[in-house]
Amino acid sequence: MRNILLLFTALLFSTTLFSQIFEPIKWNSNVIKESEDIYVLQFEAKLDKGWHIYSQKEVETDDIAPTATEFTFYNEDKKYELIGETTEPEGIQKYDKVFEMDIKYFEDKVLFTQKIKRLDPSLESVKAEVFFGICDDERCLAPDVVEFDLNISGKISGAKTAFGGDTKSIDKNENDKPIEEEKEQKGLWATFILAFLSGFAALLTPCVFPMIPMTVSFFTKQSKTRASGIRNAIFYGVFIIVIYVGLGSVVTAIFGADALNALSTNIWFNLIFFVLLIVFGLSFLGAFEIMLPNSWANKVDRQADKGGFLGIFFMALALAIVSFSCTGPIVGTLLVQAASQGGMAPVIGMLGFSLAIALPFALFALFPGWLNSLPKSGGWLNTVKVFLGFLEIAFAFKFLSNADLVLQLGWLQREVFLAIWIAVFGALSLYLLGKIKLPHDSPSEHISVGRLSIALLTLAFTIYLIPGLWGAPLKIVSGFPPPQTYSESPRGFGGTSSAGASTSELPEGAKYGEHDIISFTDYETGLAYAKKVNKPVLIDFTGYACVNCRKMEEYVWSEPSVLKTLKNDIVLISLYVDYKKELPKSEQYVSETTGKKIKTIGNKWSDFQITKYKANAQPYYILIDHKEANLNKPVGYTPDENEYLKWLQEGIANFSKK
């Protein structure tokens, strides 16, 4: 039957280009017997290239978030018990600008495992199911459920996959090894690069920069030969790396990879690091210095006098301790960032940071002539330190914002956050222009061209932030301020918004959606209103956890010409395929197309999309007339606003001809 449908689709390809059912994921399952009563249940998802599913860890937020993967095990007879939680690999973790949060997901192939203990010898099989969402870079599919029936002898009784298919059985005995999965490292590379750049920033502080020529000269002049001097300087750099990487390893070992990852969404974690970054920032501004006890430095110095490789190691340790007042806040900030990622991120972060610190010592030892090109120490070093201090304070409020968003206290809404950033970066601009003096600044009659250039860039950034108070999207800093929906008013201070108008102006059953577009969430209600006002209908198959739906709304719908069309020329019906509210029992049914039980409102709209339009991806846009006939070809994710506007205008023009 499927082959016939595929052939039919191919014949009509020119008219059904955008109408297709995606099946980008296949599930396999397996049972491994570890001992007499201990079994490992394995659930492997294989995804087509470009598609991904999300982690089991729910994001602690009341805002829209991706659909987390969720396993359910049916054990009414209590014949077995779960041992621990369902495990998953490290996956890929990155900050998503659309959802404005860290998101963890898996690509290509992912293995979930659950260990169980058999309590009743009569147990023959374990029934389970997985609920998940799946997306690629252009669309998301409606959340789906896959059912498993695992025979604990190690053979599969059956696993019903998403979209109605069946997996192939996999026969494995108790000696089989678990299925291997690939671990993505994209997030770690980002951590490494950020840490490496931060290391170079630390080099330009008054605690570290003057040490470069002094230390290199010591090794090249005090050593018996130039070769030994170069060797000692290189080992000095290596020991710097060892010390900082050791610090990252200790942090990971104490807290554990999973614990660090869990801390990133913890309220207390965010509050504690808000305070820490404020303290670090004030230290850089000159309010006080954060220093390790002098006795530590003295003891290390005495060990450094012993010479040899051990002495070189203690010289490197002495640098780390003596420069702590400058490097400590940077290292602390990096560890905070790494903690939010988890895994080996603290180790990778310290590797990048220490490599940037160590490289100059080795390079200048190899090429001592370069020392003559180094700028002289002076007041500019303190300027770098103060600049970093302002950045620390600005970023600190992101952690406070995270905690406020989770608690929904409304203390740090978007306008307040932006006002704080405007004040911080405005003060930084005045400092760089020489209008503000801080305790450790050197007296100067003029500022350099470089400092003036940075001041102008900072001032321009400050001015850029100001329209955000009146509702500007501020796409450059998207992800740092709270979302626009978390604000005192949808359009900021002094702005006007139809969302603030009387609800009597709204048609019955409608609401104000994104950008104050009047939208319906019920198909029949919206269609009836379209007939009343004689406008075409735009059906928007969407999802609360649909990444690309949010991208379309934020970057395409916000364009003035598109927004004007959506507000004035069509009736918008947004159908959320992942809406989990249950339908009344009398309205629940079994789909004739997929054979699945339709229990929720989201199930209903997903089944409607599949049955009527032979598509299951979101976003999916259809322009129809009052007889529910298509006005032009439906489209999916269309990031080009001009192309999307042209599509809208084409459908509207066809409606006018009827």
Salt bridges, closest charged atoms under 4 A:
GLU23 OE1 - ARG2 NH2 3.15
GLU23 OE1 - LYS26 NZ 3.34
GLU34 OE1 - LYS115 NZ 3.27
GLU36 OE2 - ARG118 NH2 3.99
ASP37 OD1 - ARG118 NE 3.21
GLU88 OE2 - LYS57 NZ 3.88
GLU88 OE2 - LYS104 NZ 3.27
GLU107 OE1 - LYS186 NZ 3.87
ASP136 OD2 - ARG139 NH1 2.64
GLU138 OE1 - ARG139 NH2 3.17
ASP144 OD1 - LYS596 NZ 2.61
ASP149 OD2 - LYS127 NZ 3.14
ASP516 OD2 - ARG491 NH2 3.75
GLU553 OE1 - ARG550 NE 2.88
GLU559 OE2 - LYS475 NZ 3.75
ASP625 OD2 - LYS658 NZ 2.63
